[in-house]
Amino acid sequence: MANYFLTYKAVEDLSEIWDYSFETWSEYQADNHDLGKNYKEISSEIYGYKSGEHIVFYRKLSEKTIEIVRFLHSKMDLKSRILE
């Protein structure tokens, strides 16, 4: 598996998404990746979790591991951007 690094701003973005989810819904929803929607029109393996106008796209690698695929604005051409 490749190493990855998040910039300070990327971590800040994720923190803001979590905070928004926590304040708007609950800690359970903020922490629970199974609440995402399956984007079958893109791929049966792709799930997305919407926060505000952005969607965090991910793939389930195992019961306790997910791979973040993309962070995209909901008005983008999602299929073409994910398949890039």
ABEGO torsion letter per residue (X at the ends): XBBBBBBAAAAAAAAAAAAAAAAABBAAAAABAAABBBBAAABAABBBBBBEABBBBBBBABAABBBBABBBBAABBAAAAAAX
